[in-house]
């Protein structure tokens, strides 16, 4: 059973930076694509970023492109989300997730991810 634990969330001001971490344990991590999603109050969970197994390929939601960077350290079984120039609208609970390698299709769709962390709250004040 894979366990994913996010950390690094908090309360910051607009324009600040945060780095989220997602530590994986219990199963093979390095062979899988990983993703970050977020859910704002009253809204559905949405895709933020994803990274392939090697870290050589990344993809971002348009709303975070140029401000957020996803990366991973397979030796540490950890995936990161560096968030710069934060905006009030980035306020949400952020989740990391592991993508099922068997599932094809759009890598931004959450149904293709089979293991999820508990989430970490990011609050950006104006």
Backbone as a ProteinNet text record, in pm:
[ID]
protein_1_A
[PRIMARY]
XXXXXXXXXXXXXXXXXXXXXXXXXXXXXXXXXXXXXXXXXXXXXXXXXXXXXXXXXXXXXXXXXXXXXXXXXXXXXXXXXXXXXXXXXXXXXXXXXXXXXXXXXXXXXXXXXXXXXXXXXXXXXX
[TERTIARY]
84.1	0	87.3	65	142.2	82.5	168.6	125.1	191.6	113.5	162.5	131.5	232.6	215.1	266.6	175.3	212.3	253	338.1	378	420.3	435.9	487.2	383.6	257.4	154.4	161.1	82.5	79.3	7.6	20	-41.1	67.9	50.7	147.9	74	149.2	91.3	107.5	22.1	32	171.6	227.1	361.3	469.1	436	531.2	547.1	637.7	663.6	644.7	614	607.1	656.7	712.6	747.4	674.5	592.3	524.5	607.2	599.5	665.2	562.7	588	503.3	596.1	597	681.9	603.5	662.1	596.5	664.8	584.8	640.9	552.7	611.5	532.7	536	557.4	561.3	655.7	681.3	769.4	717.7	803.2	767	824.1	947.3	1022.2	970.6	886.1	837.4	710.5	659.2	526.1	526.6	435.5	405.4	335.9	368.3	308.3	242.4	143.2	74.2	38.1	13.3	-40.5	-177.4	-272.1	-405	-438.6	-542.6	-584.9	-736.5	-788.6	-931.5	-955.7	-1014.4	-1049.7	-1188	-1217.8	-1349.3	-1462.9	-1556.6	-1672.9	-1649.2	-1528.8	-1496.2	-1453.4	-1456.1	-1409.3	-1256.5	-1205.2	-1060.1	-1012	-898.3	-847	-699.7	-660	-522.2	-431.4	-311.4	-211.9	-88.7	-29	94.7	117.3	196.8	232.4	374.4	437.8	575.5	589.4	665.7	681.6	781.4	804.5	881.8	1024.7	1082.3	1222.9	1239.4	1132.2	1141.9	1170.5	1180.2	1215.8	1101.4	980.9	864	766.2	725.1	630.2	517.9	408.4	294.5	223.4	167.8	107.6	-28.9	-112.5	-235.1	-198.1	-277	-248.6	-243	-322.7	-332.2	-204.5	-118.6	3.5	130.5	114.7	230.4	317.1	446.9	539.5	559.2	472.6	485.1	517.5	466.1	486.4	582.3	658.4	749.4	737	709.1	704.1	837.9	884.4	1009.9	1002.3	1100.1	1101.1	1243.6	1258.2	1385.5	1354.5	1381.4	1347	1429.2	1546	1627.5	1564.5	1486.8	1420.5	1271.5	1225.7	1083	995	1033	963	938.6	821.1	788.3	760.8	798.2	789.2	701.7	650.1	582.2	630.6	716.6	764.1	664	611.5	508.1	560.5	575.9	622.9	512.7	530.7	434.5	291.2	272	141.4	34.1	-85	-200.5	-308.6	-398.5	-508.5	-585.8	-599.7	-676.7	-604.1	-481.3	-411.6	-449.1	-525.8	-569.7	-649.9	-606	-670	-601	-662.1	-594.5	-523.5	-395.9	-314.7	-289.9	-312.4	-298	-193.5	-113.2	-31	-94.6	-64.1	-125.8	-33.2	-46	30	-59.6	-9.9	-88.1	-70.9	-182.4	-182.2	-114.3	-12.5	64	-14.2	-121.7	-199	-296.6	-338.1	-438.6	-377.5	-444.7	-399.6	-477.4	-461.7	-542.4	-480.6	-563.5	-523	-458.8	-334.5	-261.5	-305.3	-393.4	-442.9	-575	-627.7	-756.4	-734.4	-802.6	-772.9	-814.7	-904.9	-947.6	-836.1	-731.3	-619.1	-518.2	-541.3	-450.7	-515.2	-437.5	-499	-460.1	-357.7	-321.2	-310.6	-367.6	-374.7	-327.1	-265.7	-232.3	-352.6	-331.2	-440	-457.2	-359.3	-368.4	-299.9	-257.6	-198.6	-259.4	-294.9	-364.4	-266.2	-296.9	-223.2	-321.9	-290.5	-375.9	-293.1	-339.9	-269	-356.8	-304.3	-378.3	-334.3	-423.5	-393.1	-321.9
-119.6	0	124.2	209.8	333	439.1	511.2	623.4	751.2	854.2	983.7	1086.6	1160.9	1259.5	1394.7	1490.5	1624.6	1709.9	1806	1902	2031	2135.8	2261.5	2369.9	2337.1	2437.9	2541.3	2648	2750.9	2874.6	2979.3	3109.2	3204.3	3258	3351.1	3468.8	3570.1	3686.3	3673	3742.2	3742.5	3787.3	3715.2	3743	3658.2	3592.3	3507.2	3373.1	3292.5	3159.1	3053.9	2933.7	2816.3	2696.6	2600.4	2474.3	2362.1	2291.6	2175.6	2050.5	1957.6	1828.3	1717	1608.3	1490.6	1370	1311.5	1197	1067.7	975.5	847.9	735.1	641.9	525.4	405.3	289.3	167.2	94.1	163.5	96.5	169.9	110.4	173	309.6	406.2	544.3	585.6	544.6	601.6	560.7	458.7	412.4	482.6	571.1	625.5	775.6	816.8	959.2	1007.2	1129.2	1189.4	1321.8	1360.2	1484.9	1562.2	1689	1776.7	1827.7	1824.2	1878.8	1972.1	2051.9	2140.2	2155.9	2186.4	2208.3	2331.1	2431.3	2553.3	2537	2615.2	2604.9	2623	2530.2	2540.2	2504.3	2456.2	2423.3	2277.8	2228.1	2092.1	2088.6	1970.6	1954.1	1970.3	2038.3	2065.6	2029.4	2000.7	1966.4	2087.7	2064.2	2169.9	2138.7	2021.6	1987.8	1838.4	1788	1647.2	1629.7	1520.7	1493.2	1344.1	1310.7	1168.2	1103.6	974.3	898	949.3	997	1038.6	1185.6	1260.3	1404.6	1480.4	1408	1470.5	1534.2	1510.4	1565.8	1618.1	1742.8	1803.4	1871.1	1891.3	1959.6	2038.5	2153.6	2243.7	2293.4	2325.3	2397.5	2538.1	2593.6	2728.1	2830.3	2809.1	2906.4	2916	2815.1	2815.9	2816.3	2803.1	2795	2919.3	2897.9	3008.5	3051	3004.8	3039.3	2917.8	2801.8	2678.6	2586.6	2510.6	2411.7	2281.4	2174.3	2042.3	1973.4	1901.9	1827.8	1704.8	1617.4	1498.7	1455.8	1385.7	1325.1	1179.2	1092.9	951.8	883.7	935	877.9	903.2	1010.9	1046	1013.5	952.2	920.2	1041.5	1152.8	1277.5	1355.3	1413.7	1504.5	1641.5	1745.5	1881.3	1967.8	2073.7	2176.4	2311.5	2374.2	2507.9	2608.4	2691	2786.6	2927.8	3001.3	3139.7	3235.8	3361	3465.5	3422.4	3377.2	3324.1	3431.1	3389	3476.6	3430.2	3519.4	3484.8	3366	3360.6	3252.6	3117.8	3114.8	2987.4	2921.1	2989.5	2934.1	2807.2	2698.4	2568.7	2465.2	2348.6	2231.7	2164.5	2139.4	2080.7	1933.5	1851.3	1706.9	1655.8	1560.9	1490.1	1353.6	1298.2	1173.2	1097.7	964.8	878.3	832	843	799.3	649.9	586.5	444.7	426.4	343.2	325.8	257.1	188.7	115	207.7	310.7	400.9	489.4	499.7	589.9	718.5	798.4	918.4	1041.3	1138.2	1270.6	1262.9	1308	1298.4	1402.9	1491.8	1592.2	1552.4	1436.9	1392.9	1314.7	1352.8	1293	1147.3	1103.7	963.8	867	915.1	830.3	813.8	879.9	875.2	788.7	692.1	593.3	603.5	675.1	696.3	846.5	888.5	1030	1054.4	1170.1	1212.3	1277.3	1321.7	1379.2	1528.5	1587	1727.9	1819.3	1934.7	2038.3	2172.6	2252.1	2377.6	2487.5	2557	2676.5	2792.6	2893.6	3011.9	3134.2	3207.7	3326.5	3448.3	3538.1	3658.2	3776.2	3871.4	3988.4	4097.2
0	0	0	-96.8	-106.5	-15.7	52.9	134.7	84.8	70	26	134	174.5	280.6	231.7	220.2	177.8	297.3	273	375.2	307.5	388.1	335.2	314	335.9	320.7	431.9	414.9	516.6	469.8	550.5	521.1	474.7	354.9	299.7	237.7	201.9	134.6	-16.2	-87.1	-233	-275.4	-370.8	-418.8	-353.9	-243.9	-174.3	-244.6	-190	-243.5	-135.8	-179.4	-92.7	-171.1	-99.7	-163.8	-90.6	-163.4	-109.5	-136.9	-43.3	-59.7	-44.8	-112.8	-101.8	-88.9	28.5	55.6	36.8	-38.1	-66.6	8.7	53.8	121.5	95.7	106.1	101.4	-30.9	-138.9	-268.6	-360.8	-474.9	-572.1	-611.7	-603.6	-635.2	-768.9	-793.7	-904.8	-1041.6	-1049.1	-1178.6	-1224.2	-1144.3	-1170.4	-1194.9	-1281.9	-1296.4	-1170	-1129.1	-1011.2	-1050.3	-972	-1001.5	-876.7	-896.8	-792.7	-840.6	-749.9	-773.8	-657.9	-675.9	-566.8	-567.8	-450.4	-436.2	-350.8	-412	-341.3	-278.8	-177	-111.5	-211.4	-208.6	-295.1	-440.1	-470.8	-609.1	-620.4	-743.8	-766.6	-765.8	-738.6	-743.2	-886.6	-902	-1035.1	-1045.7	-1166.6	-1198	-1182.8	-1129.4	-1117.4	-1202.4	-1178.7	-1249.5	-1242.2	-1336.7	-1335.4	-1386.4	-1344.8	-1382.7	-1410.2	-1513.9	-1546.1	-1451.6	-1469.8	-1372.9	-1357.3	-1465.6	-1459.9	-1424.8	-1433.4	-1414.2	-1541.7	-1652	-1776.7	-1852.1	-1806.7	-1874.4	-1771.8	-1788	-1696.1	-1774.5	-1706	-1766.6	-1659.1	-1696.7	-1598.8	-1645.8	-1548.5	-1579.8	-1624	-1713.4	-1763.4	-1650.2	-1547.2	-1438.5	-1355.2	-1362.5	-1281.1	-1366	-1495.1	-1583.3	-1569.1	-1554	-1536.9	-1393	-1302.8	-1161.2	-1074.8	-1112.3	-1035.4	-1109.8	-1031.7	-1089.6	-1012.9	-1084.2	-1023.6	-1047.4	-947.4	-960	-871	-884	-800.6	-772.3	-660.6	-622.9	-593.9	-689.4	-672.6	-564	-537.3	-429.8	-293.6	-285.4	-159.9	-161.7	-271.6	-284.4	-258.4	-315	-287.3	-416.3	-425.3	-534.2	-473.2	-544.8	-493.6	-584.7	-525.4	-603.7	-551.9	-631.2	-597.7	-652	-564	-601.8	-578.5	-683.9	-676.8	-718.5	-682.3	-719.4	-688.8	-567.7	-530.3	-536.5	-574.7	-585	-488.4	-456.4	-366.4	-421.4	-552.4	-614.4	-612.1	-563.3	-544.3	-412.3	-330.9	-203.2	-225.7	-162.2	-182.3	-94.7	-87.6	-34.1	-151.8	-134.7	-241.3	-211	-312.7	-300.5	-400.1	-354.9	-451.9	-477.8	-592.7	-633.2	-726.9	-723.9	-813.9	-926.5	-1048	-1162.8	-1185.2	-1215.7	-1249.1	-1384.7	-1390.8	-1514.2	-1625.2	-1588	-1688.6	-1761	-1691.7	-1747.9	-1855.1	-1968.2	-2072.7	-2069.1	-2172.8	-2184.9	-2121.9	-2096.5	-2050	-1911.7	-1900.3	-1773.7	-1672.8	-1712.1	-1618.2	-1553.4	-1591.2	-1538.7	-1411	-1304.7	-1174	-1164.1	-1246.9	-1238.4	-1275.3	-1339.7	-1374.6	-1262.7	-1151.9	-1036.7	-928.7	-879	-791.5	-644.9	-612	-472.2	-446.6	-332.6	-300	-157.8	-138.2	-4	63.4	184.8	264.4	236.9	171.6	136.3	235.6	186.6	270.3	230.5	328.9	303.9	267.4	160.4	120.5	119.7	196.1	202.3	166.4	67	20.5	50.3	129	165.4	79.6	64.8	-19.6	59.4
[MASK]
++++++++++++++++++++++++++++++++++++++++++++++++++++++++++++++++++++++++++++++++++++++++++++++++++++++++++++++++++++++++++++++

